[in-house]
Amino acid sequence: MHLGHPEGFSLALFEAATLGAPVITHPRVPAATLLKTPNTLTVELHPTSIARALLRPPPPAKPLKKPAEFAHIYLALYHKISEKLK
């Protein structure tokens, strides 16, 4: 779970998503808007929304097979974020 949108791009969130772990995040976290994976769920900062997400987290996904895939995808997302910030 990563709900802090002021932090920006969370490498921990990205690593968890690419490893297939269920991820719950705030929709304003840049990685959440770029990661369109079935194991990522976005929730608003409201206790009820967070509780529902914890009770029914997204399903796990298959992890990426090659470590190089992780680096390639991370760099591509980083460049997308950089372009959006310009």
C-alpha positions as CSV (number, residue, x, y, z in Angstrom):
1,M,0.0,0.0,0.0
2,H,1.3,3.4,-1.0
3,L,-1.0,6.3,-0.5
4,G,1.3,9.3,-0.3
5,H,1.0,11.3,-3.4
6,P,3.4,14.1,-2.4
7,E,6.3,11.6,-2.6
8,G,6.0,11.4,-6.4
9,F,7.1,8.3,-8.3
10,S,7.5,5.4,-5.9
11,L,10.1,2.9,-6.8
12,A,8.7,0.5,-4.1
13,L,5.3,0.6,-5.7
14,F,6.7,0.0,-9.2
15,E,8.8,-2.9,-7.9
16,A,5.9,-4.5,-6.1
17,A,3.6,-4.2,-9.2
18,T,6.3,-5.7,-11.6
19,L,6.9,-8.5,-9.2
20,G,3.1,-9.3,-9.2
21,A,2.3,-8.3,-5.7
22,P,-1.1,-6.7,-5.1
23,V,-0.7,-2.9,-4.9
24,I,-3.1,-0.3,-3.4
25,T,-2.2,3.3,-4.2
26,H,-3.6,6.8,-4.5
27,P,-4.6,7.8,-8.0
28,R,-2.4,10.9,-7.9
29,V,0.8,8.9,-7.4
30,P,2.4,9.2,-10.9
31,A,3.3,5.4,-11.0
32,A,-0.4,4.6,-10.4
33,T,-1.5,6.4,-13.5
34,L,1.2,4.8,-15.6
35,L,0.9,1.3,-14.3
36,K,-2.1,-0.3,-15.9
37,T,-1.7,-3.7,-14.3
38,P,-4.5,-5.9,-12.9
39,N,-2.7,-6.1,-9.6
40,T,-2.8,-2.3,-9.0
41,L,-5.9,-0.7,-7.4
42,T,-6.2,3.0,-6.8
43,V,-8.2,4.4,-3.9
44,E,-9.1,7.8,-2.6
45,L,-7.8,9.0,0.8
46,H,-10.9,8.1,2.7
47,P,-11.0,5.5,5.5
48,T,-13.9,3.6,3.9
49,S,-12.2,3.3,0.5
50,I,-9.0,2.2,2.1
51,A,-10.7,-0.4,4.3
52,R,-12.6,-1.8,1.3
53,A,-9.3,-2.1,-0.6
54,L,-7.6,-3.9,2.3
55,L,-10.5,-6.3,2.6
56,R,-10.6,-6.9,-1.2
57,P,-7.1,-6.2,-2.6
58,P,-6.4,-6.7,-6.2
59,P,-5.4,-10.1,-7.3
60,P,-1.7,-11.0,-7.6
61,A,-0.3,-11.0,-11.2
62,K,2.5,-12.9,-12.9
63,P,5.8,-11.3,-12.2
64,L,8.0,-10.2,-15.0
65,K,10.3,-13.0,-16.1
66,K,13.5,-11.1,-16.8
67,P,15.2,-8.4,-14.6
68,A,16.0,-6.5,-17.7
69,E,12.3,-6.1,-18.3
70,F,12.0,-4.3,-15.0
71,A,14.8,-1.8,-15.8
72,H,13.4,-1.2,-19.3
73,I,9.9,-0.5,-18.1
74,Y,11.1,1.7,-15.2
75,L,13.1,3.8,-17.6
76,A,10.3,4.1,-20.1
77,L,7.9,5.3,-17.3
78,Y,10.5,7.6,-15.9
79,H,10.9,9.3,-19.3
80,K,7.1,9.6,-19.7
81,I,6.9,11.3,-16.3
82,S,9.8,13.6,-17.2
83,E,8.1,14.6,-20.4
84,K,4.8,15.3,-18.6
85,L,6.6,17.6,-16.1
86,K,8.2,19.8,-18.8
